[in-house]
Amino acid sequence: MRKLLKNIDLLATFGSAGEIRDGAILIEDNVITHVGRTQELEDFEADEVIDLSGRVALPGFVNTHHHFYQTLFRNVKEVQSVKLFDWLVHLYNRWKHIDEAAVASSTKVAIYEMMKTGVTTTTDMFYLFPHGKDELFDVEIEAAVETGVRFHPTRGSMSLSKKNGGLPPDEVVEPDERILRESERVVKRYHDPKKYSMLRIALAPCSPFSVTPQLMRDTLELANQYDVLLHTHLAETRDEEKFCLEKFGKSPVDYMEELGWLNPSVWFAHLVWLNEEDIRKLAKNDVGMAHCPVSNMRLGSGIAPVYEMKKRIRIGLAVDGSASNDTNNMLAEIRTAMLLQRVKYGADAMTPREALEMATLGGAKVLRMDDYIGKIEEGYAADVVAFKLDTLEMAGCLDDPLAAIVMCDAKSADFVMINGVVKIENGEFVDVDLRELISKQNDISKSILQKL
Ligand SMILES: [Zn+2]
């Protein structure tokens, strides 16, 4: 099936064609076959022609860190204004009540809200298996596949409970042996390494303060065996740095180096508290980064030194879990990433184009999918989003329509195509009714928060 997207006021490819006025994209099934001006492509026969006049189009956004289940725990009153460790200790006791219905609902809510803000590929770190409910990871995958998003989840884990010097309570940690067995099972069952893959798996011990050093080493070995990526939280807060120094006698980055976790298969979430030597080590070992500015601001964690790292390591953007954001709004994340760097480093610290590139190609590089997503280019997957230019917030901003998405706060995507399939057209989801999902999500959230 051949589709033609045409009359795009401005097409920003983030690829070799640069930015094209009156652009068009020709798509065969799920793959882009031609990119050019409308007049060059409109003579091709197409089964479906979509007119995107009055819009700016670009590659779909890639979200590089998340915890979908937390959409059930947004804005919990008791922890609206506390720092990470206190926030975690309070929420672990709510999180332990999640079940299949909670995971299915929260997964869809997170993905649809992201999609509305232009996300076409996302990861998720799912690390919560209360009382051995390992099948919750399978439930998440099933729900995500139904939404049509390109998905790269990570099988997370927690093995170091409070009684052994960690932070989480006993009910939500698993024995190392079971974590490894389950990690292997889900990689074998779901991981599709092929180009244009819609589903890949990575492995993700949760953080230095919730897993044992041995599990970090064993997970690394397993990931190498199956050639999958590795992910964890790192250097998020001052408290974490203190924990690592006290428990391991090393800073978070040095601790990862000791475990063999500074390598090109790894991407870390946060990386806020780093010194120049840490940055040098991360760069030398080609480690990736998921930058989560809203979460870092919300928890008062700090400002990641992205300005000092942006030309040296692969950086993607991420909304992080919705209990510390509390939205799944990628557009807000992009704008905040740009503004937050300016607070620390000055007005030229990050341009709107740099922020958009981090959200597209940058994220694709972090997830090692940049051979088929992150650009609008021949041979790339047809993941395309477009924003309307005749809205109230865009009025008066047309001097630079691409930057307007960031500078003038575009509220939501008008058009979203994932792997050649249209998910949002004229601002509306084409194949899902969200009302039932929203009401179910609120019922589940309410019932869990009432349990103690
Ligand atoms: Zn996180």
Residues whose N, C-alpha, C, O or C-beta is under 5 A from the ligand:
A	BS01	ZN	D320 G321
